[in-house]
């Protein structure tokens, strides 16, 4: 039991990193780590199996909070100083979970309808990624705006392939959110942190309840089609991340490091997924 709890906390921490890394979808990391559908079901059917649902969400929640609070400053440092290898590591995390997802989803790549949903979701994310208008960085937000920002975060947290940080960058609030995330355990900023997280949390709660219900219905009634869409979102996210980081002028040595970190990230994701299933 203790090993399972530690694994859940660790997976929550990995998903939490997806909330602060630009271009990375926390939901996508949750899928590749094998906890996405479990969390959606637990939220949508919270009272049906209260003890198990509370345990699952509690330990993953601990991991999320620890990750965001402890690693926000570290992630900012790594992105500023080692952007390429950091992003390669997260690409590896995403890739590592694909075999398990594919084997359990009953997707048939020879079936035309399955291919259709994969391609459509792939193209939609590429189109959304191309929409990147200039924006003004905003360092303050009122109560209602913070609720709206929290709702966007929950939307990105539930819908695979959508990066919450990318959405926040588009509307200009990423810098404000990452600053507050980095101050979670800072006592000197306690008042400002509380003033931020109360409306932000309200928005997230509303969004999580609404979107988890919708996604849960999709899994119940259109399971294979939903997995096809998710696979398309995963593939498009990998493509976007790889094309973005390889636009940087690099030398062969850095390419090699990047490849190594993709392998490391992939191994960790694959290992955690199988460890969780064999607990």
C-alpha positions as CSV (number, residue, x, y, z in Angstrom):
1,X,0.0,0.0,0.0
2,X,2.8,2.4,0.9
3,X,4.6,1.8,-2.4
4,X,1.3,2.5,-4.3
5,X,0.8,5.8,-2.4
6,X,4.4,6.9,-3.1
7,X,4.0,6.1,-6.8
8,X,0.8,8.1,-6.9
9,X,2.5,11.1,-5.3
10,X,5.4,10.8,-7.7
11,X,3.0,10.7,-10.7
12,X,1.2,13.7,-9.3
13,X,4.5,15.5,-9.1
14,X,5.2,14.7,-12.8
15,X,1.8,15.9,-13.8
16,X,2.4,19.0,-11.7
17,X,5.5,19.8,-13.7
18,X,3.3,19.7,-16.8
19,X,1.4,22.6,-15.3
20,X,4.5,24.8,-15.3
21,X,6.4,23.7,-18.4
22,X,5.3,25.8,-21.4
23,X,3.9,23.6,-24.2
24,X,3.5,20.5,-22.1
25,X,0.0,19.2,-21.3
26,X,-0.5,18.0,-17.7
27,X,-3.4,15.8,-18.9
28,X,-1.2,14.2,-21.5
29,X,1.4,13.4,-18.9
30,X,-1.4,11.9,-16.7
31,X,-2.5,9.7,-19.6
32,X,1.0,8.5,-20.3
33,X,1.4,7.7,-16.6
34,X,-1.8,5.8,-16.5
35,X,-3.8,7.9,-14.1
36,X,-5.9,10.1,-16.4
37,X,-9.0,8.0,-16.8
38,X,-8.9,7.0,-13.1
39,X,-8.9,10.6,-12.0
40,X,-11.7,11.5,-14.4
41,X,-13.8,8.7,-13.1
42,X,-13.0,9.5,-9.5
43,X,-14.0,13.2,-9.9
44,X,-17.2,12.4,-12.0
45,X,-18.3,9.6,-9.6
46,X,-16.8,10.9,-6.4
47,X,-19.6,9.6,-4.0
48,X,-19.9,6.1,-5.6
49,X,-16.7,4.8,-4.1
50,X,-15.8,7.6,-1.7
51,X,-12.8,6.1,0.1
52,X,-11.0,4.9,-3.0
53,X,-11.7,8.1,-4.9
54,X,-10.5,10.2,-2.0
55,X,-7.3,8.2,-1.6
56,X,-6.5,8.5,-5.4
57,X,-7.2,12.2,-5.6
58,X,-5.6,13.0,-2.3
59,X,-2.2,11.4,-3.0
60,X,-2.1,12.7,-6.6
61,X,-3.1,16.1,-5.2
62,X,-0.2,16.0,-2.8
63,X,2.2,15.3,-5.6
64,X,0.7,18.2,-7.7
65,X,1.1,20.7,-4.9
66,X,4.6,19.6,-3.9
67,X,5.7,19.7,-7.5
68,X,4.3,23.2,-8.2
69,X,5.6,24.6,-4.9
70,X,9.0,23.0,-4.9
71,X,9.9,23.0,-8.6
72,X,8.5,26.2,-10.1
73,X,11.7,28.1,-9.5
74,X,13.8,25.1,-10.6
75,X,11.8,24.7,-13.8
76,X,12.2,28.4,-14.5
77,X,15.9,28.0,-14.0
78,X,16.2,24.9,-16.2
79,X,14.1,26.5,-19.0
80,X,16.2,29.6,-18.9
81,X,19.5,27.8,-18.8
82,X,19.0,24.3,-20.2
83,X,15.8,24.6,-22.3
84,X,16.6,22.0,-24.9
85,X,17.4,19.0,-22.7
86,X,14.6,19.9,-20.3
87,X,12.0,19.8,-23.1
88,X,13.6,16.6,-24.5
89,X,13.1,15.0,-21.1
90,X,9.4,15.9,-21.2
91,X,9.0,14.7,-24.7
92,X,10.4,11.4,-23.5
93,X,7.9,11.2,-20.7
94,X,5.1,11.6,-23.2
95,X,6.5,9.1,-25.7
96,X,7.1,6.5,-22.9
97,X,3.4,6.1,-22.2
98,X,2.2,5.6,-25.7
99,X,2.7,1.8,-25.9
100,X,0.6,1.1,-22.8
101,X,-2.1,3.5,-24.0
102,X,-2.3,1.9,-27.4
103,X,-2.3,-1.6,-26.1
104,X,-5.2,-1.0,-23.7
105,X,-7.3,1.3,-25.8
106,X,-8.3,-1.3,-28.5
107,X,-7.5,1.3,-31.2
108,X,-7.3,-0.4,-34.7
109,X,-5.1,1.7,-37.0
110,X,-6.4,-0.3,-39.9
111,X,-10.0,0.9,-39.3
112,X,-10.8,4.0,-41.3
113,X,-13.0,5.7,-38.6
114,X,-10.1,5.3,-36.0
115,X,-7.7,6.9,-38.4
116,X,-10.1,9.7,-39.1
117,X,-10.4,10.7,-35.4
118,X,-6.7,10.5,-34.9
119,X,-6.0,12.7,-37.9
120,X,-8.7,15.2,-37.0
121,X,-7.5,15.7,-33.4
122,X,-3.9,15.9,-34.7
123,X,-4.8,18.7,-37.2
124,X,-6.9,20.6,-34.7
125,X,-4.0,20.9,-32.2
126,X,-1.7,22.0,-35.0
127,X,-4.2,24.7,-36.0
128,X,-4.6,25.9,-32.4
129,X,-0.8,26.0,-32.0
130,X,-0.5,28.2,-35.1
131,X,-2.7,30.8,-33.4
132,X,-0.2,32.8,-31.5
133,X,-1.0,36.5,-31.5
134,X,1.1,39.1,-29.8
135,X,0.1,39.6,-26.2
136,X,0.8,42.0,-23.3
137,X,2.2,40.4,-20.2
138,X,-0.1,41.2,-17.2
139,X,1.1,41.2,-13.7
140,X,-2.2,41.8,-11.9
141,X,-5.7,40.4,-12.1
142,X,-9.0,41.0,-10.3
143,X,-11.2,38.4,-8.6
144,X,-13.3,37.5,-11.6
145,X,-10.3,37.4,-13.9
146,X,-8.6,34.9,-11.6
147,X,-11.7,32.7,-11.6
148,X,-11.5,32.8,-15.5
149,X,-7.8,31.9,-15.4
150,X,-8.5,29.0,-13.0
151,X,-11.2,27.8,-15.3
152,X,-8.8,27.8,-18.3
153,X,-6.2,25.9,-16.2
154,X,-8.8,23.3,-15.3
155,X,-9.9,23.0,-19.0
156,X,-6.3,22.4,-20.0
157,X,-5.8,20.0,-17.1
158,X,-8.8,17.9,-18.2
159,X,-8.5,18.1,-22.0
160,X,-5.5,16.1,-23.3
161,X,-3.1,17.9,-25.6
162,X,-4.0,21.4,-24.4
163,X,-1.2,23.2,-22.6
164,X,-2.4,25.3,-19.8
165,X,0.8,27.4,-19.8
166,X,0.4,28.0,-23.6
167,X,-3.2,29.2,-23.0
168,X,-2.0,31.5,-20.2
169,X,0.8,32.9,-22.4
170,X,-1.8,33.7,-25.1
171,X,-3.8,35.8,-22.7
172,X,-0.8,37.2,-21.0
173,X,-1.1,35.8,-17.5
174,X,1.6,33.0,-17.5
175,X,4.1,35.2,-15.7
176,X,1.6,36.1,-12.9
177,X,0.6,32.4,-12.4
178,X,4.1,31.0,-12.4
179,X,5.1,33.7,-9.9
180,X,2.3,32.7,-7.5
181,X,3.0,29.0,-8.0
182,X,6.6,29.6,-7.0
183,X,5.5,31.4,-3.8
184,X,3.2,28.6,-2.5
185,X,5.6,27.8,0.4
186,X,6.8,31.4,0.9
187,X,5.4,32.6,4.2
188,X,6.4,36.2,3.4
189,X,4.0,36.1,0.4
190,X,1.2,34.3,2.2
191,X,-1.4,37.0,1.9
192,X,-0.9,37.6,-1.8
193,X,-0.8,33.8,-2.3
194,X,-4.2,33.3,-0.5
195,X,-5.7,36.3,-2.4
196,X,-4.6,34.6,-5.7
197,X,-5.5,31.0,-5.0
198,X,-9.0,31.5,-3.6
199,X,-10.6,32.8,-6.8
200,X,-8.1,30.7,-8.9
201,X,-9.2,27.6,-7.0
202,X,-12.9,28.4,-7.5
203,X,-12.4,28.6,-11.2
204,X,-10.5,25.4,-11.3
205,X,-13.1,23.6,-9.2
206,X,-15.9,24.7,-11.5
207,X,-14.0,23.7,-14.6
208,X,-12.9,20.3,-13.3
209,X,-16.4,19.3,-12.3
210,X,-17.9,20.4,-15.7
211,X,-15.1,19.1,-18.0
212,X,-14.6,15.8,-16.1
213,X,-18.4,15.0,-16.5
214,X,-18.1,15.6,-20.2
215,X,-14.9,13.5,-20.6
216,X,-16.4,10.7,-18.5
217,X,-19.5,10.5,-20.8
218,X,-17.1,10.4,-23.8
219,X,-15.3,7.4,-22.2
220,X,-18.5,5.6,-21.4
221,X,-20.3,6.1,-24.7
222,X,-17.4,6.6,-27.2
223,X,-14.4,4.9,-25.6
224,X,-12.5,3.9,-28.7
225,X,-13.2,7.1,-30.5
226,X,-12.1,9.1,-27.4
227,X,-8.9,7.2,-27.2
228,X,-8.3,7.8,-30.9
229,X,-8.7,11.6,-30.3
230,X,-6.4,11.4,-27.3
231,X,-3.7,9.5,-29.4
232,X,-4.0,12.2,-32.1
233,X,-3.5,14.8,-29.4
234,X,-0.5,13.0,-28.0
235,X,1.2,12.7,-31.4
236,X,0.5,16.3,-32.3
237,X,1.9,17.5,-29.0
238,X,5.1,15.4,-29.6
239,X,5.4,16.9,-33.1
240,X,4.9,20.4,-31.9
241,X,7.4,20.1,-29.1
242,X,10.0,18.5,-31.3
243,X,9.7,21.0,-34.1
244,X,9.7,23.9,-31.6
245,X,12.9,22.9,-29.8
246,X,14.8,21.8,-33.0
247,X,14.3,25.3,-34.5
248,X,17.0,26.4,-32.1
249,X,20.5,26.4,-33.5
250,X,22.4,23.6,-31.8
251,X,25.6,21.6,-32.1
252,X,25.8,17.8,-32.4
253,X,26.8,17.4,-28.7
254,X,23.6,19.1,-27.6
255,X,21.5,17.0,-30.0
256,X,23.1,13.9,-28.4
257,X,22.3,15.1,-24.9
258,X,18.7,15.8,-26.1
259,X,18.4,12.2,-27.4
260,X,19.7,10.8,-24.2
261,X,17.2,12.8,-22.1
262,X,14.3,11.6,-24.4
263,X,15.4,8.0,-23.7
264,X,15.6,8.7,-20.0
265,X,12.2,10.4,-19.9
266,X,10.6,7.6,-22.0
267,X,12.1,4.9,-19.7
268,X,10.8,6.6,-16.5
269,X,7.3,7.0,-18.0
270,X,7.3,3.4,-19.2
271,X,8.7,2.0,-16.0
272,X,6.2,3.9,-13.8
273,X,3.2,2.8,-15.8
274,X,4.2,-0.9,-15.6
275,X,5.2,-0.6,-11.9
276,X,1.7,0.9,-11.1
277,X,0.0,-1.9,-13.0
278,X,2.1,-4.6,-11.2
279,X,1.8,-3.1,-7.7
